[in-house]
Amino acid sequence: MKFPAAAILSLALLGGVSSPALAASQLPRTVLPVLYDITIDPDAKAKTFAGHETLTVDVKQATKTIILNAASLAISSATFDGKKVAFALAPDDQTMTVTLPASANPGKHVLRFAWTGKINDTAAGFFSIDYKNADGSDSRMLATQFEAPDARRFAPMFDEPSFKAKFKLSAVAPAKQTAFSNMPASVTPQKDGRKLFSFAETPVMSSYLLFLGMGDVERKTVMAGKTEIGIITRRGVVDQGDYALASAKRLLTYYNDYFGQPYPLPKLDMIAGPGSSQFFGAMENWGAIFYFEPEVLFDPKRATQSGRERIFTVVAHEMAHQWFGDLVTMRWWDDLWLNEGFASWMENKASSDLNPDWFAKASAVARDREGALGLDATAATHPIIRKVETVDQIGEAFDGITYLKGQAVIGMIESTLGADAFRAGIRSYMAKYKYNNTETDQLWAELEKASGKPVVDSAHDFTLQGGVPLVTMTGATCANGQTQVLLSQGRFGLDALSKKPQTWRVPLTLGLVGGPVMSTIVSGEAPTLVNLAGCGTIVLNRDKGSYMRARYHEAAHAALVRDFTKLELTDQLGTLGDDFALALSGDQDLALYLALLGEVKPDANALELATVSDQLGTIIGVFENTSLEAPVRARTVAFLAPVMERVGFEAKPGESPLVTNLRENVMRRLGVNGDAAVAAAARRYVAALATDPNAIPPSIRGPILATYAANATPAEWDALLTLTRATTNPVVRNGYVQLLGAARDEMLAKRALDLLTAADFTAPQKSGLLKSIAGRHADLAFDYAVAHLDLVNGFLETSTRAGYVAGLGSGSTDPAMPAKILAFAEKNLPAGAQGGAKRTVALMAVRQQLADRTRPAVTAWVK
């Protein structure tokens, strides 16, 4: 599963996605599924469906009871080996217990069920996506989303990842619609004019990977060897899938080679849904990957370069899951990171190898590495491998630690073992465990065998405990052509709990600028001595492969500043990140970061400038709604204005993708922070949309719209609302709806709240709108949600309810807000579902500590 680009941090704040607090004690393994034969007959208009299944099971030991999962289904009949049997549903546990008249003997048996269910408005189980066609007529697409764990809302199942089985799915569709699933289908006309789609039997797989979709769609295909790759879209936009098709073809060849196992299904479809979700952008259903449209369709009239890169990385992420997650699956949700951390790492590796001009590796240092280290350096962190005991905790496992820290640790291990040895271990792992389930230590074992190097001990340090190691250079001397470096390991943290001492075995590379790289292990406070040939400027954590912060003594840091432009790009980005973070944590004076900042000129590498822009945005966020906000904004505008002058307002032929992305970043930062030139340009461009929907150049469409929305006057907000309601393109409309909540003017935010009862906005649009309002008006949004809780819960996905409302208040600077969030959680959420609210409050406390800690230095800087 891939989250929307802006969602990972919010997921960390909210504690992932969450369901009502339910017991998730694992099902007994006395009975195992072998084959599900399921037929679904949906009524899209009524938003209901009927189903029946024949479930072949293997009884492993004699039993009178069979327990499986079912949720929100009305079961009308159940038989065992052709005879009616009693059954009981337990809604609180989402289970169904079948009671047999006598013990079933070991061996194969057949269960049959019939039921009806609900087609939901939001992405849980079987759900609908409503949209308008180009002519303004209404359409409805149906799709499924089963991770995690919602296959039980579709059919009675053993809905846990270790209960792998085969699936034969059939579905009845209207005459002019198409059904699509994991496997190819044969079509049989029905007497009533409808069509029965009978899909081929799948390989053994986990229930959460099953998929069914249906609608008035188009499909376009390409061949990659023997595999047919398809894109399925609403009518009229299938050609926007050409870029994803071409990317998938390149990626399939790359992955077949990397994993050493050919993709095993006959086809690989990418399904583009025109809606949106509160917590995911794409889902790796085996052979039928579901995406929301912005994550897979490239519209050259509207898409930015960053959007183009985003599509490639999302496709790369979901396709990596076809091996890591689908072919080999975690045994239980404790090891979710095996799926998501690896796929996140693989998306960047594939992007780096296949699109070298994107500098994906360096971008990951600046973006993903920093994101992981920031999330992991607070009391709200947790180990990558976390104990999951409730359904609520399954949802919480989908967070930034799982994705971002997971990929960083995988990258560190590859860096330590070497790319070839690491790949050999992955190939061995895939060959040994294909079609099966695993735990993390089985991966470590294969990597150790392939590399001949120890993996388990260090890997356990980084996966079984939370937190960030801090490696400090305590001394360095040069004599007789040799430099002796003394290093010690502590802990980096942004609050008191995250500074509690811990020990890691940190694999570290270091060297002199322009010199060879040495490797060592740094562990504990006792000094580690490393000898380097020659004398010069020392760089710790060369290429930033290890998961850690680095701190230098005064002379070594001064040398880094002097030679900053001579560093490799990854080291420049990583050093900027370390210095900035050490200032926030109080481990280092902000002046040291500002000294580095002085070496970043307007003509520096675009990634350096984008990194600084993001760091300045962090400072603005820390001091939002305080007396320092305005001067920090002004200082940011002063720093970035020359960069904007360098890159210009519109893309130039042949420019680097990095420059195109920098323009988008800087224009957005300037525009939302009050730069007059960008704000004026935004007003001109948006006014032109009234007569030309493509008036804004694609390369700057995002920042122009964001600038317009943030600075909107009442009349301009009205114009945006009119534009929103006149727009039929569902993707564009979804974006406009969120912009209606982005105004800095509180009066306009209150008008946006009134739209939450509008009949012409969908449930996902309303949830996105309220979250957008909270971005600038946290108190207003939170108070509204508490006062209108039934309304808000009505447009939320079930899996997000436990964290959504608490997250709305996370940006508040009101000292009373943390208590209000905790009071809300205690009153409205079960005890097991309150973790997200507690984490939100913990992170709010961190932000306040950052403000208190850095206020004197920032005050001096802006003066």
Sequence and secondary structure as in RCSB ss.txt:
>XXXX:A:sequence
MKFPAAAILSLALLGGVSSPALAASQLPRTVLPVLYDITIDPDAKAKTFAGHETLTVDVKQATKTIILNAASLAI
SSATFDGKKVAFALAPDDQTMTVTLPASANPGKHVLRFAWTGKINDTAAGFFSIDYKNADGSDSRMLATQFEAPD
ARRFAPMFDEPSFKAKFKLSAVAPAKQTAFSNMPASVTPQKDGRKLFSFAETPVMSSYLLFLGMGDVERKTVMAG
KTEIGIITRRGVVDQGDYALASAKRLLTYYNDYFGQPYPLPKLDMIAGPGSSQFFGAMENWGAIFYFEPEVLFDP
KRATQSGRERIFTVVAHEMAHQWFGDLVTMRWWDDLWLNEGFASWMENKASSDLNPDWFAKASAVARDREGALGL
DATAATHPIIRKVETVDQIGEAFDGITYLKGQAVIGMIESTLGADAFRAGIRSYMAKYKYNNTETDQLWAELEKA
SGKPVVDSAHDFTLQGGVPLVTMTGATCANGQTQVLLSQGRFGLDALSKKPQTWRVPLTLGLVGGPVMSTIVSGE
APTLVNLAGCGTIVLNRDKGSYMRARYHEAAHAALVRDFTKLELTDQLGTLGDDFALALSGDQDLALYLALLGEV
KPDANALELATVSDQLGTIIGVFENTSLEAPVRARTVAFLAPVMERVGFEAKPGESPLVTNLRENVMRRLGVNGD
AAVAAAARRYVAALATDPNAIPPSIRGPILATYAANATPAEWDALLTLTRATTNPVVRNGYVQLLGAARDEMLAK
RALDLLTAADFTAPQKSGLLKSIAGRHADLAFDYAVAHLDLVNGFLETSTRAGYVAGLGSGSTDPAMPAKILAFA
EKNLPAGAQGGAKRTVALMAVRQQLADRTRPAVTAWVK
>XXXX:A:secstr
 B  TTHHHHHHHHTS   S  B     SSEEEEEEEEEEEEETTTTEEEEEEEEEEEESS EEEEEEE  SEEE
EEEEETTEE EEEEETTTTEEEEEEEEEE SEEEEEEEEEEEE BSSSSEEEEEEEE TTS EEEEEEEE TTTT
GGGTS B  STT  BEEEEEEEE TT EEEESS EEEEE TTS EEEEE    SB GGG  EEEESEEEEEEEET
TEEEEEEEETT GGGGHHHHHHHHHHHHHHHHHHSS   SSEEEEEEESS  SS SEE  TTEEEEEGGGT   T
TT  HHHHHHHHHHHHHHHHHTTBTTTEEESSGGGHHHHHHHHHHHHHHHHHHH GGG HHHHHIIIIIHHHHHH
TTSTT   SS    BHHHHHHTSSHIIIIIHHHHHHHHHHHH HHHHHHHHHHHHHHHTTEEE HHHHHHHHHHH
H S  HHHHHHHHSS SEEEEEEEEEEEETTEEEEEEEEEEE SSTGGGS     EEEEEEETTS EEEEEE SS
S EEEEEES S EEESGGG SSSEEE  HHHHHHHHHTGGGS HHHHHHHHHHHHHHHHHTSS HHHHHHHHTT 
 TTS HHHHHHHHHHHHHHHHHTTTSTTHHHHHHHHHHHHHHHHHHH SS  TT  HHHHHHHHHHHHHHHHTT 
HHHHHHHHHHHHHTTT TT S GGGHHHHHHHHHHT  HHHHHHHHHHHHH   HHHHHHHHHHTT  S HHHHH
HHHHGGG TTS HHHHHHHHHHHHHH HHHHHHHHHHTHHHHHHTS GGGHHHHHHHHGGG   TTHHHHHHHHH
HHHS GGG HHHHHHHHHHHHHHHHHHHHHHHHHHHH 
